[in-house]
Amino acid sequence: MSSNAPIGVFDSGLGGLSVVRRLRRDMPHESVLYYGDSAHAPYGVRTPGEIRGFCFDICDRFVERGAKAIVVACNTATSAAVNDLRERYGIPIIGMEPALKVACDRGHGVRQHIIVAATPLTLKERKFADLLHRFDTEHDIRKQPCPQLVRIVESGDLGDHDLVMDTLHGYFDQYDLDSIDSVVLGCTHFVFYRDYFRELLPAHTAIIDGNEGTVNHLAVVLESLGALASEDHIGSVDVDNSDTSERIVDLSHALLGE
């Protein structure tokens, strides 16, 4: 397989475009095939079996198109399907998980007070429970499901300031935010809310997502295989979605920053 072969990136909808933006910034020579499954969004309210079926269908498409690696740019899909995907396909499968370790390490040994914002299914799955177990004896970690944040992105209402802030206040006003050291954005959709979270949270509270770490891990894996695109290769992004409406097409390019 050519090192200039594309990387497949997929999500339950449009959130994974935040990962593609980071990938384009950090690995500009790579070609990307993006698939958003907005017709079945949000995955966070689906059963694990349904999610695995969707993931297999999407990854089959990527393999048919010659993808050299696949990024599961969705914490929920990673929780439900990443092990099965790795067994099924003979190319690197890069998953995502909430960047809880990054949040804990910020304290340099001092107990941290952390909120993990994610979809209900991500917070319920065994994969997150195992991650939480690594840190919850030494740190105060709260789980906050935020399903409406996915729907707002998918419906194209991200620019509705009042709607977004009312929704965030509905989820977070229960906390003493002055005591919170960091909020972990455990869903790729939530990365698009960074400016809103900054408005909501005290200045000292860090806002952490897993996109940078995921792209760094992808780069390390591809480099170890000699599969990084050549520096003279012109990178590109091909965006596709299970919802083929003009609204979704336009929204995808807007979120990608095009």
Residue, then its C-alpha position, 0 to 999 in steps of 0.5 A: m500500500s502506498s504511503n500516500a494512501p488516504i486515512g479514513v476518519f469517521d464519527s456518528g455525525l459531524g463531531g469528528l470533523s474537529v479531529v479532521r481539522r486537527l489532523r489537517r493542521d498537524m499532518p498537512h500532507e495526508s489525504v483524509l476520507y471523512y464519513g459522518d453517520s448523521a443519519h444514525a446520530p446520535y450514537g450515544v443513545r444507540t445500543p452497542g450492537e447497533i453501533r458495531g454494525f454501523c462501524f463495520d459498514i463504514c470501515d468496509r467502505f474505507v477499506e474498499r477505498g484503500a485506506k491505510a489507517i482508520v481513526v474512530a473519531c468518536n468516543t462512543a463508537t470507540s467504547a462500543a466497537v474498537n476491539d472488534l474493528r481491530e480484530r476485523y481489519g488488517i490496518p491500524i485502527i486508532g480509537m479515542e477516549p476522554a483525555l482524563k489522564v491529561a487532566c489528572d497529570r496537570g496537578h503534578g501530584v495534587r488532587q484534581h477536581i474534574i468533570v468529564a462531559a460525554t455522551p451517556l453511552t460513553l460514560k456507561e461503557r466498561k472502557f470508560a469505567d476501566l479508565l476512571h478506575r485508574f484515577d478516581t482514588e487520587h482525584d475527584i472525577r464527576k461524570q456529566p452526560c450532555p446528549q443535547l450538545v450532540r443534537i445542537v451540532e447536528s441540527g446546525d444550531l451551534g451559532d445560537h448563543d442563547l440556546v447553547m449557553d442555556t443548555l450548558h447552564g442546565y448541565f453545569d450549574q449544579y457544580d461549584l465551578d470555582s472548585i473545578d480544575s478542568v473539564v474534559l470534553g469526552c465527545t468530538h462534537f463538544v470540541f466545537y463548544r470550546d469558546y462557549f465552555r470558556e465563557l461558562l467556566p472560570a479562567h483557571t479551569a482548563i478545557i481538555d479534549g483528546n484530539e491532539g493526542t489522537v492525531n499524535h498517536l496516529a502520526v507515531v503509528l504511521e511513522s513506525l510503519g513507514a506509512l507517513a505521506s511523502e512531504d511532496h504529497i498534497g493533502s486533501v479531505d473528501v467529506d461524505n455522510s449517510d445524510t446526503s441532504e444539502r444542509i448536512v453537506d453545507l454544515s460539514h464544510a462550515l464545521l471543517g472551516e472551509 
